[in-house]
Amino acid sequence: MLKMFIKGKYYYHVFQHRHNELLQQDCLCNDLKVRLKVKATYHNSKAVELSSIM
């Protein structure tokens, strides 16, 4: 059961990382690009952290 929960969290962070990356590519405002990059980096680091647990 715990393994499924960790897998769900992993896929959530992967989805959020990809979503923020796509938003960042289409964004025109530099300030918003920086904020989206920070969010994408956070979700990527969480996904990497969870992949090492699985």
mmCIF file of the N, C-alpha and C atoms, coordinates in Angstrom:
data_MODEL
# 
_entry.id   MODEL 
# 
loop_
_atom_site.group_PDB 
_atom_site.id 
_atom_site.type_symbol 
_atom_site.label_atom_id 
_atom_site.label_alt_id 
_atom_site.label_comp_id 
_atom_site.label_asym_id 
_atom_site.label_entity_id 
_atom_site.label_seq_id 
_atom_site.pdbx_PDB_ins_code 
_atom_site.Cartn_x 
_atom_site.Cartn_y 
_atom_site.Cartn_z 
_atom_site.occupancy 
_atom_site.B_iso_or_equiv 
_atom_site.pdbx_formal_charge 
_atom_site.auth_seq_id 
_atom_site.auth_comp_id 
_atom_site.auth_asym_id 
_atom_site.auth_atom_id 
_atom_site.pdbx_PDB_model_num 
ATOM 1   N N  . MET A 1 1  ? 0.819  -1.192 0.000   1.00 0.00 ? 1  MET A N  1 
ATOM 2   C CA . MET A 1 1  ? 0.000  0.000  0.000   1.00 0.00 ? 1  MET A CA 1 
ATOM 3   C C  . MET A 1 1  ? 0.863  1.257  0.000   1.00 0.00 ? 1  MET A C  1 
ATOM 4   N N  . LEU A 1 2  ? 1.911  1.241  0.803   1.00 0.00 ? 2  LEU A N  1 
ATOM 5   C CA . LEU A 1 2  ? 2.816  2.390  0.865   1.00 0.00 ? 2  LEU A CA 1 
ATOM 6   C C  . LEU A 1 2  ? 3.522  2.588  -0.471  1.00 0.00 ? 2  LEU A C  1 
ATOM 7   N N  . LYS A 1 3  ? 3.847  1.478  -1.128  1.00 0.00 ? 3  LYS A N  1 
ATOM 8   C CA . LYS A 1 3  ? 4.518  1.546  -2.422  1.00 0.00 ? 3  LYS A CA 1 
ATOM 9   C C  . LYS A 1 3  ? 3.634  2.255  -3.463  1.00 0.00 ? 3  LYS A C  1 
ATOM 10  N N  . MET A 1 4  ? 2.325  1.988  -3.426  1.00 0.00 ? 4  MET A N  1 
ATOM 11  C CA . MET A 1 4  ? 1.402  2.634  -4.363  1.00 0.00 ? 4  MET A CA 1 
ATOM 12  C C  . MET A 1 4  ? 1.301  4.133  -4.070  1.00 0.00 ? 4  MET A C  1 
ATOM 13  N N  . PHE A 1 5  ? 1.319  4.503  -2.805  1.00 0.00 ? 5  PHE A N  1 
ATOM 14  C CA . PHE A 1 5  ? 1.267  5.911  -2.417  1.00 0.00 ? 5  PHE A CA 1 
ATOM 15  C C  . PHE A 1 5  ? 2.511  6.647  -2.903  1.00 0.00 ? 5  PHE A C  1 
ATOM 16  N N  . ILE A 1 6  ? 3.660  6.047  -2.737  1.00 0.00 ? 6  ILE A N  1 
ATOM 17  C CA . ILE A 1 6  ? 4.914  6.659  -3.195  1.00 0.00 ? 6  ILE A CA 1 
ATOM 18  C C  . ILE A 1 6  ? 4.918  6.778  -4.710  1.00 0.00 ? 6  ILE A C  1 
ATOM 19  N N  . LYS A 1 7  ? 4.424  5.757  -5.402  1.00 0.00 ? 7  LYS A N  1 
ATOM 20  C CA . LYS A 1 7  ? 4.347  5.800  -6.858  1.00 0.00 ? 7  LYS A CA 1 
ATOM 21  C C  . LYS A 1 7  ? 3.413  6.914  -7.323  1.00 0.00 ? 7  LYS A C  1 
ATOM 22  N N  . GLY A 1 8  ? 2.298  7.085  -6.627  1.00 0.00 ? 8  GLY A N  1 
ATOM 23  C CA . GLY A 1 8  ? 1.363  8.158  -6.948  1.00 0.00 ? 8  GLY A CA 1 
ATOM 24  C C  . GLY A 1 8  ? 2.001  9.526  -6.768  1.00 0.00 ? 8  GLY A C  1 
ATOM 25  N N  . LYS A 1 9  ? 2.734  9.700  -5.687  1.00 0.00 ? 9  LYS A N  1 
ATOM 26  C CA . LYS A 1 9  ? 3.434  10.971 -5.458  1.00 0.00 ? 9  LYS A CA 1 
ATOM 27  C C  . LYS A 1 9  ? 4.481  11.214 -6.543  1.00 0.00 ? 9  LYS A C  1 
ATOM 28  N N  . TYR A 1 10 ? 5.177  10.145 -6.942  1.00 0.00 ? 10 TYR A N  1 
ATOM 29  C CA . TYR A 1 10 ? 6.184  10.258 -7.989  1.00 0.00 ? 10 TYR A CA 1 
ATOM 30  C C  . TYR A 1 10 ? 5.555  10.758 -9.286  1.00 0.00 ? 10 TYR A C  1 
ATOM 31  N N  . TYR A 1 11 ? 4.446  10.122 -9.695  1.00 0.00 ? 11 TYR A N  1 
ATOM 32  C CA . TYR A 1 11 ? 3.808  10.516 -10.946 1.00 0.00 ? 11 TYR A CA 1 
ATOM 33  C C  . TYR A 1 11 ? 3.218  11.920 -10.866 1.00 0.00 ? 11 TYR A C  1 
ATOM 34  N N  . TYR A 1 12 ? 2.754  12.324 -9.687  1.00 0.00 ? 12 TYR A N  1 
ATOM 35  C CA . TYR A 1 12 ? 2.249  13.683 -9.497  1.00 0.00 ? 12 TYR A CA 1 
ATOM 36  C C  . TYR A 1 12 ? 3.373  14.694 -9.748  1.00 0.00 ? 12 TYR A C  1 
ATOM 37  N N  . HIS A 1 13 ? 4.545  14.452 -9.164  1.00 0.00 ? 13 HIS A N  1 
ATOM 38  C CA . HIS A 1 13 ? 5.659  15.388 -9.324  1.00 0.00 ? 13 HIS A CA 1 
ATOM 39  C C  . HIS A 1 13 ? 6.192  15.389 -10.755 1.00 0.00 ? 13 HIS A C  1 
ATOM 40  N N  . VAL A 1 14 ? 6.194  14.238 -11.408 1.00 0.00 ? 14 VAL A N  1 
ATOM 41  C CA . VAL A 1 14 ? 6.616  14.187 -12.807 1.00 0.00 ? 14 VAL A CA 1 
ATOM 42  C C  . VAL A 1 14 ? 5.651  14.991 -13.677 1.00 0.00 ? 14 VAL A C  1 
ATOM 43  N N  . PHE A 1 15 ? 4.345  14.818 -13.429 1.00 0.00 ? 15 PHE A N  1 
ATOM 44  C CA . PHE A 1 15 ? 3.344  15.572 -14.189 1.00 0.00 ? 15 PHE A CA 1 
ATOM 45  C C  . PHE A 1 15 ? 3.506  17.073 -13.967 1.00 0.00 ? 15 PHE A C  1 
ATOM 46  N N  . GLN A 1 16 ? 3.659  17.487 -12.717 1.00 0.00 ? 16 GLN A N  1 
ATOM 47  C CA . GLN A 1 16 ? 3.799  18.910 -12.411 1.00 0.00 ? 16 GLN A CA 1 
ATOM 48  C C  . GLN A 1 16 ? 5.085  19.484 -13.020 1.00 0.00 ? 16 GLN A C  1 
ATOM 49  N N  . HIS A 1 17 ? 6.153  18.708 -13.005 1.00 0.00 ? 17 HIS A N  1 
ATOM 50  C CA . HIS A 1 17 ? 7.417  19.160 -13.603 1.00 0.00 ? 17 HIS A CA 1 
ATOM 51  C C  . HIS A 1 17 ? 7.229  19.412 -15.098 1.00 0.00 ? 17 HIS A C  1 
ATOM 52  N N  . ARG A 1 18 ? 6.632  18.455 -15.785 1.00 0.00 ? 18 ARG A N  1 
ATOM 53  C CA . ARG A 1 18 ? 6.426  18.600 -17.232 1.00 0.00 ? 18 ARG A CA 1 
ATOM 54  C C  . ARG A 1 18 ? 5.466  19.735 -17.552 1.00 0.00 ? 18 ARG A C  1 
ATOM 55  N N  . HIS A 1 19 ? 4.430  19.878 -16.743 1.00 0.00 ? 19 HIS A N  1 
ATOM 56  C CA . HIS A 1 19 ? 3.449  20.941 -16.943 1.00 0.00 ? 19 HIS A CA 1 
ATOM 57  C C  . HIS A 1 19 ? 4.110  22.321 -16.800 1.00 0.00 ? 19 HIS A C  1 
ATOM 58  N N  . ASN A 1 20 ? 4.913  22.491 -15.755 1.00 0.00 ? 20 ASN A N  1 
ATOM 59  C CA . ASN A 1 20 ? 5.589  23.774 -15.547 1.00 0.00 ? 20 ASN A CA 1 
ATOM 60  C C  . ASN A 1 20 ? 6.630  24.057 -16.621 1.00 0.00 ? 20 ASN A C  1 
ATOM 61  N N  . GLU A 1 21 ? 7.276  23.014 -17.111 1.00 0.00 ? 21 GLU A N  1 
ATOM 62  C CA . GLU A 1 21 ? 8.239  23.195 -18.200 1.00 0.00 ? 21 GLU A CA 1 
ATOM 63  C C  . GLU A 1 21 ? 7.535  23.688 -19.461 1.00 0.00 ? 21 GLU A C  1 
ATOM 64  N N  . LEU A 1 22 ? 6.391  23.111 -19.775 1.00 0.00 ? 22 LEU A N  1 
ATOM 65  C CA . LEU A 1 22 ? 5.645  23.537 -20.959 1.00 0.00 ? 22 LEU A CA 1 
ATOM 66  C C  . LEU A 1 22 ? 5.131  24.962 -20.812 1.00 0.00 ? 22 LEU A C  1 
ATOM 67  N N  . LEU A 1 23 ? 4.631  25.307 -19.636 1.00 0.00 ? 23 LEU A N  1 
ATOM 68  C CA . LEU A 1 23 ? 4.174  26.677 -19.395 1.00 0.00 ? 23 LEU A CA 1 
ATOM 69  C C  . LEU A 1 23 ? 5.327  27.667 -19.529 1.00 0.00 ? 23 LEU A C  1 
ATOM 70  N N  . GLN A 1 24 ? 6.482  27.263 -19.048 1.00 0.00 ? 24 GLN A N  1 
ATOM 71  C CA . GLN A 1 24 ? 7.658  28.132 -19.099 1.00 0.00 ? 24 GLN A CA 1 
ATOM 72  C C  . GLN A 1 24 ? 8.075  28.393 -20.546 1.00 0.00 ? 24 GLN A C  1 
ATOM 73  N N  . GLN A 1 25 ? 7.984  27.398 -21.402 1.00 0.00 ? 25 GLN A N  1 
ATOM 74  C CA . GLN A 1 25 ? 8.374  27.563 -22.797 1.00 0.00 ? 25 GLN A CA 1 
ATOM 75  C C  . GLN A 1 25 ? 7.464  28.539 -23.524 1.00 0.00 ? 25 GLN A C  1 
ATOM 76  N N  . ASP A 1 26 ? 6.190  28.546 -23.169 1.00 0.00 ? 26 ASP A N  1 
ATOM 77  C CA . ASP A 1 26 ? 5.223  29.404 -23.854 1.00 0.00 ? 26 ASP A CA 1 
ATOM 78  C C  . ASP A 1 26 ? 5.083  30.780 -23.223 1.00 0.00 ? 26 ASP A C  1 
ATOM 79  N N  . CYS A 1 27 ? 5.719  30.996 -22.100 1.00 0.00 ? 27 CYS A N  1 
ATOM 80  C CA . CYS A 1 27 ? 5.550  32.233 -21.341 1.00 0.00 ? 27 CYS A CA 1 
ATOM 81  C C  . CYS A 1 27 ? 6.335  33.385 -21.983 1.00 0.00 ? 27 CYS A C  1 
ATOM 82  N N  . LEU A 1 28 ? 5.757  34.569 -21.935 1.00 0.00 ? 28 LEU A N  1 
ATOM 83  C CA . LEU A 1 28 ? 6.419  35.756 -22.469 1.00 0.00 ? 28 LEU A CA 1 
ATOM 84  C C  . LEU A 1 28 ? 7.053  36.613 -21.376 1.00 0.00 ? 28 LEU A C  1 
ATOM 85  N N  . CYS A 1 29 ? 6.496  36.584 -20.188 1.00 0.00 ? 29 CYS A N  1 
ATOM 86  C CA . CYS A 1 29 ? 6.974  37.411 -19.077 1.00 0.00 ? 29 CYS A CA 1 
ATOM 87  C C  . CYS A 1 29 ? 8.182  36.736 -18.416 1.00 0.00 ? 29 CYS A C  1 
ATOM 88  N N  . ASN A 1 30 ? 9.290  37.452 -18.303 1.00 0.00 ? 30 ASN A N  1 
ATOM 89  C CA . ASN A 1 30 ? 10.509 36.874 -17.724 1.00 0.00 ? 30 ASN A CA 1 
ATOM 90  C C  . ASN A 1 30 ? 10.342 36.553 -16.243 1.00 0.00 ? 30 ASN A C  1 
ATOM 91  N N  . ASP A 1 31 ? 9.605  37.394 -15.517 1.00 0.00 ? 31 ASP A N  1 
ATOM 92  C CA . ASP A 1 31 ? 9.390  37.144 -14.094 1.00 0.00 ? 31 ASP A CA 1 
ATOM 93  C C  . ASP A 1 31 ? 8.631  35.837 -13.883 1.00 0.00 ? 31 ASP A C  1 
ATOM 94  N N  . LEU A 1 32 ? 7.606  35.625 -14.684 1.00 0.00 ? 32 LEU A N  1 
ATOM 95  C CA . LEU A 1 32 ? 6.830  34.390 -14.582 1.00 0.00 ? 32 LEU A CA 1 
ATOM 96  C C  . LEU A 1 32 ? 7.657  33.184 -15.010 1.00 0.00 ? 32 LEU A C  1 
ATOM 97  N N  . LYS A 1 33 ? 8.529  33.358 -15.997 1.00 0.00 ? 33 LYS A N  1 
ATOM 98  C CA . LYS A 1 33 ? 9.405  32.268 -16.433 1.00 0.00 ? 33 LYS A CA 1 
ATOM 99  C C  . LYS A 1 33 ? 10.296 31.794 -15.294 1.00 0.00 ? 33 LYS A C  1 
ATOM 100 N N  . VAL A 1 34 ? 10.823 32.758 -14.525 1.00 0.00 ? 34 VAL A N  1 
ATOM 101 C CA . VAL A 1 34 ? 11.702 32.410 -13.407 1.00 0.00 ? 34 VAL A CA 1 
ATOM 102 C C  . VAL A 1 34 ? 10.922 31.639 -12.346 1.00 0.00 ? 34 VAL A C  1 
ATOM 103 N N  . ARG A 1 35 ? 9.714  32.090 -12.024 1.00 0.00 ? 35 ARG A N  1 
ATOM 104 C CA . ARG A 1 35 ? 8.894  31.397 -11.018 1.00 0.00 ? 35 ARG A CA 1 
ATOM 105 C C  . ARG A 1 35 ? 8.524  29.984 -11.477 1.00 0.00 ? 35 ARG A C  1 
ATOM 106 N N  . LEU A 1 36 ? 8.202  29.830 -12.763 1.00 0.00 ? 36 LEU A N  1 
ATOM 107 C CA . LEU A 1 36 ? 7.861  28.504 -13.280 1.00 0.00 ? 36 LEU A CA 1 
ATOM 108 C C  . LEU A 1 36 ? 9.074  27.582 -13.289 1.00 0.00 ? 36 LEU A C  1 
ATOM 109 N N  . LYS A 1 37 ? 10.252 28.151 -13.560 1.00 0.00 ? 37 LYS A N  1 
ATOM 110 C CA . LYS A 1 37 ? 11.466 27.344 -13.550 1.00 0.00 ? 37 LYS A CA 1 
ATOM 111 C C  . LYS A 1 37 ? 11.769 26.837 -12.138 1.00 0.00 ? 37 LYS A C  1 
ATOM 112 N N  . VAL A 1 38 ? 11.547 27.690 -11.139 1.00 0.00 ? 38 VAL A N  1 
ATOM 113 C CA . VAL A 1 38 ? 11.759 27.278 -9.750  1.00 0.00 ? 38 VAL A CA 1 
ATOM 114 C C  . VAL A 1 38 ? 10.801 26.149 -9.384  1.00 0.00 ? 38 VAL A C  1 
ATOM 115 N N  . LYS A 1 39 ? 9.543  26.270 -9.782  1.00 0.00 ? 39 LYS A N  1 
ATOM 116 C CA . LYS A 1 39 ? 8.563  25.223 -9.505  1.00 0.00 ? 39 LYS A CA 1 
ATOM 117 C C  . LYS A 1 39 ? 8.934  23.920 -10.212 1.00 0.00 ? 39 LYS A C  1 
ATOM 118 N N  . ALA A 1 40 ? 9.348  24.020 -11.467 1.00 0.00 ? 40 ALA A N  1 
ATOM 119 C CA . ALA A 1 40 ? 9.720  22.825 -12.222 1.00 0.00 ? 40 ALA A CA 1 
ATOM 120 C C  . ALA A 1 40 ? 10.930 22.143 -11.596 1.00 0.00 ? 40 ALA A C  1 
ATOM 121 N N  . THR A 1 41 ? 11.880 22.931 -11.146 1.00 0.00 ? 41 THR A N  1 
ATOM 122 C CA . THR A 1 41 ? 13.074 22.372 -10.502 1.00 0.00 ? 41 THR A CA 1 
ATOM 123 C C  . THR A 1 41 ? 12.705 21.656 -9.205  1.00 0.00 ? 41 THR A C  1 
ATOM 124 N N  . TYR A 1 42 ? 11.801 22.259 -8.431  1.00 0.00 ? 42 TYR A N  1 
ATOM 125 C CA . TYR A 1 42 ? 11.347 21.638 -7.184  1.00 0.00 ? 42 TYR A CA 1 
ATOM 126 C C  . TYR A 1 42 ? 10.689 20.286 -7.464  1.00 0.00 ? 42 TYR A C  1 
ATOM 127 N N  . HIS A 1 43 ? 9.774  20.253 -8.418  1.00 0.00 ? 43 HIS A N  1 
ATOM 128 C CA . HIS A 1 43 ? 9.061  19.004 -8.707  1.00 0.00 ? 43 HIS A CA 1 
ATOM 129 C C  . HIS A 1 43 ? 9.999  17.957 -9.295  1.00 0.00 ? 43 HIS A C  1 
ATOM 130 N N  . ASN A 1 44 ? 10.981 18.387 -10.059 1.00 0.00 ? 44 ASN A N  1 
ATOM 131 C CA . ASN A 1 44 ? 11.958 17.438 -10.602 1.00 0.00 ? 44 ASN A CA 1 
ATOM 132 C C  . ASN A 1 44 ? 12.789 16.831 -9.472  1.00 0.00 ? 44 ASN A C  1 
ATOM 133 N N  . SER A 1 45 ? 13.223 17.652 -8.530  1.00 0.00 ? 45 SER A N  1 
ATOM 134 C CA . SER A 1 45 ? 14.035 17.121 -7.430  1.00 0.00 ? 45 SER A CA 1 
ATOM 135 C C  . SER A 1 45 ? 13.212 16.162 -6.561  1.00 0.00 ? 45 SER A C  1 
ATOM 136 N N  . LYS A 1 46 ? 11.933 16.461 -6.359  1.00 0.00 ? 46 LYS A N  1 
ATOM 137 C CA . LYS A 1 46 ? 11.074 15.554 -5.598  1.00 0.00 ? 46 LYS A CA 1 
ATOM 138 C C  . LYS A 1 46 ? 10.879 14.228 -6.343  1.00 0.00 ? 46 LYS A C  1 
ATOM 139 N N  . ALA A 1 47 ? 10.704 14.295 -7.661  1.00 0.00 ? 47 ALA A N  1 
ATOM 140 C CA . ALA A 1 47 ? 10.528 13.082 -8.448  1.00 0.00 ? 47 ALA A CA 1 
ATOM 141 C C  . ALA A 1 47 ? 11.785 12.217 -8.399  1.00 0.00 ? 47 ALA A C  1 
ATOM 142 N N  . VAL A 1 48 ? 12.942 12.848 -8.476  1.00 0.00 ? 48 VAL A N  1 
ATOM 143 C CA . VAL A 1 48 ? 14.201 12.104 -8.407  1.00 0.00 ? 48 VAL A CA 1 
ATOM 144 C C  . VAL A 1 48 ? 14.351 11.469 -7.025  1.00 0.00 ? 48 VAL A C  1 
ATOM 145 N N  . GLU A 1 49 ? 13.998 12.232 -5.988  1.00 0.00 ? 49 GLU A N  1 
ATOM 146 C CA . GLU A 1 49 ? 14.083 11.715 -4.630  1.00 0.00 ? 49 GLU A CA 1 
ATOM 147 C C  . GLU A 1 49 ? 13.158 10.511 -4.442  1.00 0.00 ? 49 GLU A C  1 
ATOM 148 N N  . LEU A 1 50 ? 11.946 10.603 -4.976  1.00 0.00 ? 50 LEU A N  1 
ATOM 149 C CA . LEU A 1 50 ? 10.999 9.493  -4.826  1.00 0.00 ? 50 LEU A CA 1 
ATOM 150 C C  . LEU A 1 50 ? 11.399 8.294  -5.677  1.00 0.00 ? 50 LEU A C  1 
ATOM 151 N N  . SER A 1 51 ? 12.048 8.523  -6.803  1.00 0.00 ? 51 SER A N  1 
ATOM 152 C CA . SER A 1 51 ? 12.457 7.395  -7.654  1.00 0.00 ? 51 SER A CA 1 
ATOM 153 C C  . SER A 1 51 ? 13.561 6.572  -6.973  1.00 0.00 ? 51 SER A C  1 
ATOM 154 N N  . SER A 1 52 ? 14.348 7.218  -6.127  1.00 0.00 ? 52 SER A N  1 
ATOM 155 C CA . SER A 1 52 ? 15.387 6.460  -5.433  1.00 0.00 ? 52 SER A CA 1 
ATOM 156 C C  . SER A 1 52 ? 14.796 5.593  -4.312  1.00 0.00 ? 52 SER A C  1 
ATOM 157 N N  . ILE A 1 53 ? 13.591 5.963  -3.831  1.00 0.00 ? 53 ILE A N  1 
ATOM 158 C CA . ILE A 1 53 ? 12.926 5.171  -2.788  1.00 0.00 ? 53 ILE A CA 1 
ATOM 159 C C  . ILE A 1 53 ? 12.250 3.954  -3.392  1.00 0.00 ? 53 ILE A C  1 
ATOM 160 N N  . MET A 1 54 ? 11.705 4.098  -4.611  1.00 0.00 ? 54 MET A N  1 
ATOM 161 C CA . MET A 1 54 ? 10.937 3.012  -5.236  1.00 0.00 ? 54 MET A CA 1 
ATOM 162 C C  . MET A 1 54 ? 11.797 1.846  -5.586  1.00 0.00 ? 54 MET A C  1 
# 
